[in-house]
Amino acid sequence: MPALDADTLGRSIVHAGSADAWTPLFARLDAREPIVLGVFGASVAQNGGCLDQPYKRCMRYDGVHSTFMRWGEPHIRPFKGFAVRLLEYLNATYPHPKHQINNSALDATPAQNALPCLFSHLPTTLHVVILEFGSMAFHLQLRAVEGAARMLLSLRPRPLLIFLSMHEWCQRHKDQPRTLYEPGERLRGGFVYPDTPWARAEAETHRVCERYGQACLSMHRALEPKVRQKLPGFSLSDVVGEDCLHPTHGVHGVEYIAEVLQHAFVHARGLYRYSDRGAKAGAAADAADAAASSSSSSISSISAIKSLPAPLHIENADIGERTARCYGFVKAADYRKTFGQSSMYRSLQPIEWTSVWCPHSGEYEHSPPPLANKAAAPGSSVDALAAFRYPTAIGEGASGGAACARPPRPAQCPRAGFGQSQKAKSVLRHFLSSPPRTWFWCYSSLALNPAHQKKSPGVLALVPGATLLFKVDSRMGLKQRDTATGAVVGGAVVDSAIPSGATAALTAAAPAAAGSATGMVRVSIEHLTSYENMGVATVRCAGGCRCAVQRIDAHRTDAHRNVSVFLQHSFELHGASQQCELQLQVQPETSSGGYKFKVRTITLSAGAGGGTGSPLSGLSEHKLLS
């Protein structure tokens, strides 16, 4: 690999970060204390790798397990991500056996999706966090960059933030050669190069770094001169490959990122020596923060938020104080397990769900009566409608649920259908040719090409009439006690990070407060959107709460580049209830020829604030970096 020269490394630093940001980290490293390196973002961040998170796709880049690589031989081999390489550098320079990585990146997910539940993904003890938002720039709400920063900087001790910017390098027209973007070239969405979503996202991260004294790095700014000069080792295939975006597909892409990250540490170390007065002041402040955290919750404390500068976006002023409840879908019976031991989202509150098939659009049912499934023989077919009859549901849009059928057992994703073998391909192909009529939970994407099978847990349906039933607690705005610290809090973290039984006990202890929480609640359903075989679903409130019927079309195409992205559909819900029942039904209409619909998480937030807005909102407000 060609080593990056001093000019290239110098260009990579958009904003070095302040002494107050860096010196607490250096103080800890010099004291030979362990650190937690956090990683957050989307697919590029996943490629950073991790070492001890068996439920995460980042484990494919730990340097031990084999993964599919598009370059080099053999194609299936171990590979180290940039975060793993950075940890190796830190262990070589500041050795400690307990240095660790927490990679909480979410594939195909813009940052705003995760903000209400940020600490349901990331731990609350972090010393440095790499944030990568560029791979989702087309879908990113710019205010989410600052929102993530304010939430992370509200932690005690306060972590150093490193914003790592990525750009798409070339047009990815279907079935056409990849060519480097040129000035004046028109991109999808009406953008004209160099005014691109990635440049605007980078400009926003620069504003945030300047406001909060954090570090900003840019791979595009570092490498572009050499790429345009077509120097050896800096072709598109070396930097990002045919993908145009992901460095892991380039021969040297990940190595270049690792070198830029290491340089950032070396550069900051040269600026901010721990022996300096400012370093000592920073270490003292960090020690005070740690002492304060021992007597109060470390999660988004109000005093920590108030100590931050005024926000760039007024919507972020109280972002760490908003109440939210964060649910994740797990296997049909996993919610019965000890909390935190099911699925990959180990801190999201598991949601209890079930599924039926209704032959007529608009039909749906309430939850089944006790022992309903015992009416079926062990070998009964999913299509045995006659054995499963339930009372008609009452609610907006209901036309009767008497014909809805429930299978004797929940449908299963074919575990044997994933992998490189021909048998696995045959199993998955057979499953897709005759899919279940109800919703089912699956850990992976259902791609027939093993190279495209990503860990992507969620519930999904493939046929019209599949109806998903689940209940959420819509009582919001309650102050609750964190079972770990004993601190009284009322924010996004606690509702999602304590067992559902504990939540129920806490809220039951305050019936007056629960009864008064009758305001509007915002529900956000995180669902997959894609360019092929996607369907349309409707959402209804069926009991304990009320809402307008929602229609969600998951089919999205692009003339230049087809992608699959998790987006949120948000709507208003009224009625404070511990048993607010929602039902999601796949419709017989489709614009793609398919009916697939996949849901990953449900988030409830109090009041109308913090709506999803539209992707790219606010992009025109800020100038690009010169």
KEKOL-401054 format. One record per residue (C-alpha): x, y, z; residue number from 1; residue in one letter. Coordinates in steps of 0.001 Angstrom, whole numbers, plus 500000, padded with zeros to 6 digits. Layout:
# residues N
PT      u      v      w  nr rest
PT      X      Y      Z NUM    a
...
***
This chain:
# residues 626
PT      u      v      w  nr rest
PT 500000 500000 500000   1    m
PT 501363 503488 499170   2    p
PT 501934 505369 502418   3    a
PT 499999 508621 502695   4    l
PT 502342 511611 502581   5    d
PT 502309 514551 504971   6    a
PT 500243 516765 502659   7    d
PT 497573 514098 502266   8    t
PT 497388 513480 505992   9    l
PT 497291 517202 506642  10    g
PT 494337 517643 504286  11    r
PT 492447 514909 506131  12    s
PT 492100 517094 509232  13    i
PT 489162 519431 508699  14    v
PT 489076 520406 512375  15    h
PT 491671 519148 514849  16    a
PT 489492 519380 517952  17    g
PT 490182 521347 521110  18    s
PT 492440 520585 524064  19    a
PT 489362 520160 526255  20    d
PT 488155 517413 523912  21    a
PT 491428 515486 523539  22    w
PT 493318 515805 526810  23    t
PT 490966 513762 529044  24    p
PT 491461 510884 526613  25    l
PT 495243 511271 526624  26    f
PT 495227 511566 530415  27    a
PT 493442 508241 530649  28    r
PT 495755 506567 528145  29    l
PT 498865 507938 529881  30    d
PT 497554 506591 533180  31    a
PT 497386 503166 531498  32    r
PT 493658 502950 532045  33    e
PT 491379 501150 529572  34    p
PT 489224 503020 527102  35    i
PT 486047 502209 525194  36    v
PT 486193 503116 521505  37    l
PT 482676 503644 520179  38    g
PT 481676 503513 516514  39    v
PT 478355 504775 515211  40    f
PT 476888 505371 511782  41    g
PT 475698 503157 508957  42    a
PT 477310 500594 506631  43    s
PT 480755 502224 506390  44    v
PT 480871 502293 510185  45    a
PT 479909 498599 510284  46    q
PT 482973 497961 508129  47    n
PT 485063 499393 510979  48    g
PT 484748 496014 512640  49    g
PT 484400 494864 516253  50    c
PT 485833 492098 518421  51    l
PT 483272 490824 520925  52    d
PT 479766 491611 519620  53    q
PT 478572 488292 518210  54    p
PT 475165 489621 517185  55    y
PT 476605 492344 514962  56    k
PT 477697 492359 511317  57    r
PT 480838 494245 512332  58    c
PT 482212 490899 513548  59    m
PT 482820 490046 509904  60    r
PT 485662 492574 510033  61    y
PT 487426 491416 513203  62    d
PT 490367 489916 511316  63    g
PT 489501 486435 512561  64    v
PT 486239 485375 510953  65    h
PT 486153 485057 507176  66    s
PT 484052 487437 505140  67    t
PT 483410 488016 501445  68    f
PT 485715 490597 499872  69    m
PT 485250 491910 496341  70    r
PT 488977 492262 495720  71    w
PT 491991 490065 496356  72    g
PT 492282 486313 496721  73    e
PT 490724 484310 498135  74    p
PT 487461 486228 498062  75    h
PT 486399 484700 501391  76    i
PT 489051 485510 503987  77    r
PT 489571 487311 507320  78    p
PT 489764 491107 507114  79    f
PT 490335 493817 509735  80    k
PT 488153 496913 509743  81    g
PT 489493 500404 510427  82    f
PT 488283 500476 514053  83    a
PT 490038 497169 514781  84    v
PT 493219 498572 513231  85    r
PT 492912 501740 515312  86    l
PT 492525 499681 518482  87    l
PT 495655 497744 517536  88    e
PT 497493 501049 517175  89    y
PT 496266 502192 520592  90    l
PT 497279 498894 522158  91    n
PT 500736 499213 520614  92    a
PT 501097 502793 521854  93    t
PT 499113 502705 525107  94    y
PT 498792 498991 525880  95    p
PT 495993 497685 528059  96    h
PT 494277 494280 527893  97    p
PT 490857 495833 528511  98    k
PT 490739 498405 525717  99    h
PT 487585 497601 523791 100    q
PT 485430 498520 520794 101    i
PT 481688 498983 520810 102    n
PT 480449 499197 517232 103    n
PT 476777 500155 517306 104    s
PT 476455 501080 513629 105    a
PT 473153 500300 511912 106    l
PT 473162 499288 508258 107    d
PT 471113 501407 505862 108    a
PT 469981 503684 508686 109    t
PT 470209 507510 508713 110    p
PT 471238 508999 512042 111    a
PT 467880 510568 512883 112    q
PT 466255 507121 513075 113    n
PT 468381 506141 516053 114    a
PT 468565 509428 517963 115    l
PT 465597 508922 520329 116    p
PT 467063 505537 521277 117    c
PT 470765 506323 520875 118    l
PT 471739 504800 524212 119    f
PT 469749 501701 523463 120    s
PT 472495 501032 520929 121    h
PT 475597 502698 522369 122    l
PT 476808 502156 525940 123    p
PT 476887 505141 528271 124    t
PT 480586 504760 529092 125    t
PT 482594 505909 526098 126    l
PT 485941 507671 525842 127    h
PT 486185 508273 522100 128    v
PT 483497 507803 519433 129    v
PT 483969 507620 515660 130    i
PT 480845 508951 513918 131    l
PT 480268 508201 510227 132    e
PT 477172 509735 508637 133    f
PT 478317 510146 505013 134    g
PT 477182 506751 503744 135    s
PT 473571 507831 504443 136    m
PT 474014 511453 503296 137    a
PT 471111 511302 500833 138    f
PT 468738 510417 503658 139    h
PT 470375 512373 506478 140    l
PT 468621 515196 508303 141    q
PT 471461 517593 508984 142    l
PT 470251 518551 512432 143    r
PT 470755 514905 513460 144    a
PT 474538 515436 513256 145    v
PT 474382 517988 516056 146    e
PT 471683 515997 517833 147    g
PT 473983 512983 518104 148    a
PT 476847 515210 519252 149    a
PT 474817 516865 522015 150    r
PT 473529 513535 523309 151    m
PT 477024 512018 523397 152    l
PT 478588 515113 524940 153    l
PT 475989 514994 527703 154    s
PT 477603 511797 528986 155    l
PT 479891 511866 531995 156    r
PT 482780 511405 531516 157    p
PT 482456 513296 528236 158    r
PT 483868 511389 525218 159    p
PT 485956 512776 522385 160    l
PT 483988 512742 519108 161    l
PT 485703 512090 515773 162    i
PT 483471 512789 512771 163    f
PT 484774 510711 509850 164    l
PT 483341 511998 506562 165    s
PT 482848 509791 503507 166    m
PT 481796 510827 500000 167    h
PT 480459 508953 497021 168    e
PT 483227 509264 494433 169    w
PT 481558 508352 491157 170    c
PT 478323 507939 489258 171    q
PT 476875 504501 489673 172    r
PT 474670 504331 486612 173    h
PT 473196 500918 486065 174    k
PT 475297 498783 483715 175    d
PT 477729 501621 482933 176    q
PT 481432 502103 483743 177    p
PT 482252 503992 486933 178    r
PT 483582 507497 486273 179    t
PT 484811 510058 488780 180    l
PT 482440 512942 489439 181    y
PT 483451 516083 487569 182    e
PT 482677 519746 488406 183    p
PT 479335 520755 486922 184    g
PT 478134 517157 486630 185    e
PT 474487 516711 487555 186    r
PT 473675 514107 490183 187    l
PT 470418 512484 491150 188    r
PT 468214 514708 493238 189    g
PT 469146 517814 491241 190    g
PT 472581 518283 492830 191    f
PT 475445 519656 490755 192    v
PT 478980 518576 491694 193    y
PT 480706 519611 493946 194    p
PT 477454 520579 495709 195    d
PT 476493 517072 496789 196    t
PT 474683 515560 499794 197    p
PT 478054 514240 501030 198    w
PT 479695 517662 500782 199    a
PT 476785 519226 502638 200    r
PT 476920 516568 505336 201    a
PT 480647 517216 505707 202    e
PT 480046 520965 505916 203    a
PT 477522 520334 508684 204    e
PT 479931 518127 510633 205    t
PT 482518 520913 510295 206    h
PT 480065 523398 511829 207    r
PT 479388 520997 514677 208    v
PT 483104 520374 515276 209    c
PT 483792 524099 515425 210    e
PT 480882 524739 517776 211    r
PT 481715 521900 520184 212    y
PT 485500 521615 519786 213    g
PT 485454 518087 518399 214    q
PT 487553 516475 515643 215    a
PT 486515 516289 511980 216    c
PT 488310 514150 509386 217    l
PT 487603 513874 505657 218    s
PT 488760 510994 503478 219    m
PT 487548 512731 500314 220    h
PT 489441 515933 501047 221    r
PT 492572 513925 501830 222    a
PT 492588 511678 498777 223    l
PT 490878 513653 496000 224    e
PT 493999 515341 494532 225    p
PT 495776 511998 494156 226    k
PT 492657 510297 492776 227    v
PT 492205 513027 490152 228    r
PT 495880 512786 489222 229    q
PT 495364 509005 488786 230    k
PT 498466 508266 490810 231    l
PT 499342 504622 491500 232    p
PT 497392 503277 494453 233    g
PT 494702 505966 494175 234    f
PT 492392 504764 491416 235    s
PT 488697 504312 492158 236    l
PT 489318 500577 492488 237    s
PT 491961 501312 495124 238    d
PT 489796 503739 497129 239    v
PT 486183 502481 496902 240    v
PT 485907 499947 494102 241    g
PT 482868 499510 491861 242    e
PT 480647 500497 494759 243    d
PT 481842 504163 494575 244    c
PT 481145 504639 498307 245    l
PT 482388 501917 500665 246    h
PT 486158 501908 501346 247    p
PT 486079 498213 502218 248    t
PT 485471 497515 498500 249    h
PT 488666 499357 497555 250    g
PT 492010 497600 497657 251    v
PT 493512 500205 500009 252    h
PT 490387 502013 501248 253    g
PT 490321 500711 504815 254    v
PT 494087 501009 505211 255    e
PT 493879 504677 504226 256    y
PT 491173 505305 506840 257    i
PT 493239 503605 509531 258    a
PT 496256 505739 508620 259    e
PT 494177 508943 508758 260    v
PT 492767 508015 512179 261    l
PT 496211 507216 513552 262    q
PT 497529 510518 512208 263    h
PT 494716 512383 513969 264    a
PT 495882 510903 517284 265    f
PT 499535 511691 516593 266    v
PT 498694 515231 515464 267    h
PT 496526 515928 518522 268    a
PT 499167 514453 520815 269    r
PT 501670 516892 519386 270    g
PT 499313 519805 520030 271    l
PT 498014 518830 523456 272    y
PT 500589 517217 525701 273    r
PT 499223 515874 528973 274    y
PT 501905 517867 530803 275    s
PT 500403 521139 529548 276    d
PT 498329 523261 531898 277    r
PT 495308 522903 529635 278    g
PT 495670 519139 529701 279    a
PT 495728 519113 533491 280    k
PT 492662 521313 533585 281    a
PT 490928 518973 531170 282    g
PT 491874 515937 533263 283    a
PT 490626 517656 536423 284    a
PT 487335 518476 534757 285    a
PT 487021 514881 533570 286    d
PT 487680 513594 537097 287    a
PT 485017 515943 538435 288    a
PT 482599 514688 535818 289    d
PT 483331 511080 536779 290    a
PT 482767 511855 540457 291    a
PT 479483 513561 539674 292    a
PT 478325 510603 537618 293    s
PT 478719 508272 540596 294    s
PT 475834 509983 542357 295    s
PT 473513 510533 539411 296    s
PT 472538 508990 536124 297    s
PT 475249 509225 533466 298    s
PT 472657 509393 530707 299    i
PT 471886 512776 529192 300    s
PT 471904 514678 532461 301    s
PT 470206 518056 532328 302    i
PT 473209 519818 533880 303    s
PT 475503 518305 531249 304    a
PT 473252 519480 528433 305    i
PT 473038 522979 529872 306    k
PT 476847 523161 529981 307    s
PT 477003 522807 526196 308    l
PT 477089 525778 523803 309    p
PT 473812 527045 522358 310    a
PT 472643 524634 519642 311    p
PT 473030 525308 515934 312    l
PT 469500 523960 515445 313    h
PT 466843 525027 517918 314    i
PT 465278 521551 517673 315    e
PT 468354 520169 519455 316    n
PT 468105 522421 522523 317    a
PT 466422 519761 524660 318    d
PT 467245 516639 522655 319    i
PT 468669 514767 525636 320    g
PT 465646 515477 527822 321    e
PT 462874 514128 525592 322    r
PT 460934 511117 526737 323    t
PT 460881 508184 524349 324    a
PT 460126 504478 524537 325    r
PT 462139 502250 522227 326    c
PT 460981 498821 521072 327    y
PT 462741 496206 518964 328    g
PT 461187 493193 517259 329    f
PT 462601 489821 518279 330    v
PT 461612 486231 517616 331    k
PT 457977 485515 518429 332    a
PT 458819 483976 521822 333    a
PT 462065 485779 522689 334    d
PT 460316 488518 524614 335    y
PT 459697 485905 527307 336    r
PT 463436 485573 527929 337    k
PT 465390 487540 530469 338    t
PT 465585 491100 529234 339    f
PT 468669 491864 527163 340    g
PT 469299 488255 526098 341    q
PT 467370 488204 522852 342    s
PT 468082 489490 519362 343    s
PT 470917 491826 518440 344    m
PT 469369 494956 519943 345    y
PT 470283 494059 523479 346    r
PT 468952 497226 525086 347    s
PT 465778 497852 523120 348    l
PT 462634 496764 524880 349    q
PT 461498 493503 523233 350    p
PT 458030 493860 521756 351    i
PT 455464 491104 522114 352    e
PT 453899 490355 518740 353    w
PT 451868 487790 516888 354    t
PT 450547 487408 513361 355    s
PT 447498 486211 511432 356    v
PT 446484 486085 507791 357    w
PT 443320 487872 506722 358    c
PT 441966 487073 503230 359    p
PT 440161 490384 502736 360    h
PT 441834 493792 502744 361    s
PT 440775 495823 505746 362    g
PT 439995 492851 507958 363    e
PT 441878 492580 511189 364    y
PT 441372 491222 514657 365    e
PT 442103 491878 518285 366    h
PT 444543 489698 520180 367    s
PT 443400 486049 520304 368    p
PT 441497 484544 523211 369    p
PT 443493 482359 525631 370    p
PT 444475 478886 524401 371    l
PT 443331 479724 520869 372    a
PT 446271 477972 519234 373    n
PT 445387 474650 520906 374    k
PT 442565 474219 518421 375    a
PT 445082 473244 515764 376    a
PT 446616 469860 515215 377    a
PT 450425 469802 515231 378    p
PT 450564 469263 511469 379    g
PT 447985 471851 510494 380    s
PT 448598 474018 507458 381    s
PT 448961 477763 507639 382    v
PT 446082 477904 505148 383    d
PT 443656 475977 507362 384    a
PT 441254 478904 507780 385    l
PT 438400 476866 509131 386    a
PT 440263 476027 512339 387    a
PT 440900 479646 513283 388    f
PT 437890 481952 513765 389    r
PT 437929 485065 515891 390    y
PT 435449 487774 516797 391    p
PT 435120 490805 514564 392    t
PT 437373 493670 515602 393    a
PT 435894 497072 516266 394    i
PT 437831 500052 515012 395    g
PT 438320 502466 512178 396    e
PT 438594 500656 508857 397    g
PT 437562 497266 510217 398    a
PT 435343 495153 507976 399    s
PT 435330 492105 510212 400    g
PT 438054 489743 511355 401    g
PT 436084 486509 511489 402    a
PT 437935 485033 508509 403    a
PT 441422 485794 509783 404    c
PT 443549 482694 510334 405    a
PT 446329 482029 512795 406    r
PT 448923 479320 512126 407    p
PT 449420 476598 514758 408    p
PT 453002 477795 515228 409    r
PT 454746 481046 514282 410    p
PT 456281 480984 510812 411    a
PT 460048 480549 510802 412    q
PT 462833 482042 508717 413    c
PT 464832 479159 507148 414    p
PT 468037 479039 509178 415    r
PT 469485 476529 506717 416    a
PT 468902 478947 503837 417    g
PT 471899 481183 504479 418    f
PT 475517 480620 503530 419    g
PT 477708 479762 500594 420    q
PT 476551 476188 499939 421    s
PT 474290 475138 497090 422    q
PT 472020 473478 499625 423    k
PT 471524 476793 501424 424    a
PT 470655 478526 498160 425    k
PT 468165 475785 497326 426    s
PT 466509 476022 500763 427    v
PT 466122 479787 500538 428    l
PT 464875 479671 496946 429    r
PT 462220 477119 497942 430    h
PT 461186 479236 500933 431    f
PT 460765 482346 498794 432    l
PT 458783 480460 496156 433    s
PT 456242 479382 498786 434    s
PT 456449 481918 501620 435    p
PT 454356 481840 504800 436    p
PT 451174 483903 504812 437    r
PT 451930 485489 508166 438    t
PT 454715 487712 509434 439    w
PT 457917 486042 510609 440    f
PT 461146 487150 512265 441    w
PT 464399 486823 510352 442    c
PT 467952 487593 511384 443    y
PT 469324 488174 507878 444    s
PT 468322 489830 504649 445    s
PT 466722 487367 502230 446    l
PT 469217 487839 499386 447    a
PT 469804 484785 497207 448    l
PT 473382 485959 496614 449    n
PT 475310 485014 499787 450    p
PT 477569 488055 499330 451    a
PT 474524 490277 499858 452    h
PT 473166 488495 502932 453    q
PT 473559 491009 505747 454    k
PT 472546 490614 509352 455    k
PT 469319 492569 509338 456    s
PT 466964 491441 512125 457    p
PT 463304 492326 511950 458    g
PT 459835 490991 511245 459    v
PT 458666 490748 507670 460    l
PT 455862 489512 505466 461    a
PT 455857 488492 501823 462    l
PT 452170 488064 500942 463    v
PT 449067 490277 501012 464    p
PT 446814 489832 504002 465    g
PT 449660 489134 506433 466    a
PT 448677 491029 509583 467    t
PT 451048 491919 512401 468    l
PT 449596 492512 515882 469    l
PT 451557 494109 518708 470    f
PT 451046 496242 521798 471    k
PT 452971 499244 523059 472    v
PT 452779 501358 526192 473    d
PT 451625 504815 525091 474    s
PT 451807 506384 528559 475    r
PT 454530 508948 528053 476    m
PT 456043 511788 530027 477    g
PT 456469 509838 533266 478    l
PT 459439 510272 535557 479    k
PT 460936 506881 536300 480    q
PT 463768 505546 538447 481    r
PT 466816 504056 536791 482    d
PT 467243 500615 538348 483    t
PT 471025 500756 537925 484    a
PT 471745 504149 539493 485    t
PT 468620 504926 541509 486    g
PT 468406 508321 539829 487    a
PT 465011 509667 538851 488    v
PT 465020 510326 535125 489    v
PT 462491 510836 532377 490    g
PT 464312 510402 529100 491    g
PT 464805 508230 526089 492    a
PT 467243 505870 527695 493    v
PT 465478 504554 530719 494    v
PT 462292 503396 529044 495    d
PT 464328 501414 526541 496    s
PT 467106 500171 528790 497    a
PT 465230 498568 531683 498    i
PT 463210 495368 531583 499    p
PT 459638 495668 530408 500    s
PT 458471 494171 533686 501    g
PT 460372 496814 535623 502    a
PT 458862 499522 533437 503    t
PT 455396 498164 534123 504    a
PT 456053 498069 537861 505    a
PT 457328 501616 537907 506    l
PT 454434 503018 535910 507    t
PT 451888 501027 537896 508    a
PT 453224 502673 541029 509    a
PT 452152 506038 539677 510    a
PT 448606 505557 538342 511    p
PT 447757 509209 538740 512    a
PT 450678 510232 536593 513    a
PT 449821 507582 534038 514    a
PT 446232 508701 533917 515    g
PT 447289 512271 533331 516    s
PT 449572 511410 530447 517    a
PT 446799 511762 527893 518    t
PT 448580 513990 525376 519    g
PT 449504 513142 521847 520    m
PT 452264 510576 521290 521    v
PT 454344 510353 518148 522    r
PT 454858 506825 516824 523    v
PT 457720 506105 514419 524    s
PT 457749 502768 512598 525    i
PT 461179 501972 511179 526    e
PT 460696 499955 508006 527    h
PT 462736 498871 505018 528    l
PT 462404 500685 501691 529    t
PT 463893 499193 498552 530    s
PT 463726 499104 494772 531    y
PT 462338 495640 494132 532    e
PT 459583 493355 495394 533    n
PT 458427 495791 498083 534    m
PT 454785 496192 499060 535    g
PT 452296 498504 500723 536    v
PT 451065 498188 504313 537    a
PT 448409 499903 506392 538    t
PT 448649 500636 510119 539    v
PT 445634 500839 512439 540    r
PT 445048 501401 516126 541    c
PT 442879 498499 517281 542    a
PT 442474 498986 521016 543    g
PT 443459 501154 523961 544    g
PT 444433 504112 521753 545    c
PT 443336 505789 518549 546    r
PT 444994 507058 515374 547    c
PT 444201 507697 511737 548    a
PT 444748 504756 509395 549    v
PT 448246 504994 507881 550    q
PT 449358 503834 504442 551    r
PT 453067 503078 503889 552    i
PT 454560 502255 500468 553    d
PT 457982 500611 500859 554    a
PT 458790 500638 497134 555    h
PT 461354 503307 496124 556    r
PT 463400 503453 492955 557    t
PT 466205 505635 491648 558    d
PT 467175 506190 488040 559    a
PT 470882 506112 488905 560    h
PT 471440 503976 491972 561    r
PT 469053 501557 493632 562    n
PT 469496 501216 497371 563    v
PT 467759 499632 500346 564    s
PT 467333 501976 503309 565    v
PT 465508 501838 506634 566    f
PT 463299 504917 506967 567    l
PT 460717 505951 509532 568    q
PT 457019 506547 509033 569    h
PT 455710 508759 511834 570    s
PT 452160 509545 512884 571    f
PT 450164 510825 515833 572    e
PT 448559 508529 518354 573    l
PT 446119 509564 521094 574    h
PT 445300 507827 524355 575    g
PT 447552 506844 527243 576    a
PT 447383 503077 527612 577    s
PT 449674 500314 528758 578    q
PT 447984 498099 526155 579    q
PT 447823 500225 523016 580    c
PT 447335 497691 520225 581    e
PT 448567 498396 516703 582    l
PT 448049 496247 513638 583    q
PT 450025 496373 510437 584    l
PT 448627 494647 507354 585    q
PT 450169 494026 503929 586    v
PT 447844 495201 501162 587    q
PT 447122 493518 497800 588    p
PT 448309 496590 495868 589    e
PT 451899 496904 494655 590    t
PT 453948 499022 492262 591    s
PT 456915 496650 492309 592    s
PT 455283 493307 491566 593    g
PT 456066 492103 495103 594    g
PT 454591 492474 498575 595    y
PT 457578 492359 500936 596    k
PT 457339 494561 504017 597    f
PT 459873 494591 506838 598    k
PT 459751 496366 510205 599    v
PT 462676 496709 512611 600    r
PT 461829 499061 515496 601    t
PT 458986 501087 516989 602    i
PT 459693 504359 518802 603    t
PT 457194 506346 520858 604    l
PT 458029 509930 521788 605    s
PT 456049 512421 523814 606    a
PT 454434 515387 522053 607    g
PT 454836 516623 518521 608    a
PT 458452 517710 518849 609    g
PT 461276 515926 517095 610    g
PT 459331 514842 514051 611    g
PT 461083 513006 511310 612    t
PT 460973 515837 508801 613    g
PT 462244 515162 505296 614    s
PT 465634 513824 504255 615    p
PT 468137 516521 503303 616    l
PT 466175 519104 505294 617    s
PT 468262 522201 505801 618    g
PT 470813 521250 503153 619    l
PT 470568 524575 501364 620    s
PT 471307 526602 504491 621    e
PT 475067 526128 504752 622    h
PT 478034 526851 502529 623    k
PT 480365 524069 501453 624    l
PT 483908 523740 502719 625    l
PT 486382 525655 500619 626    s
***
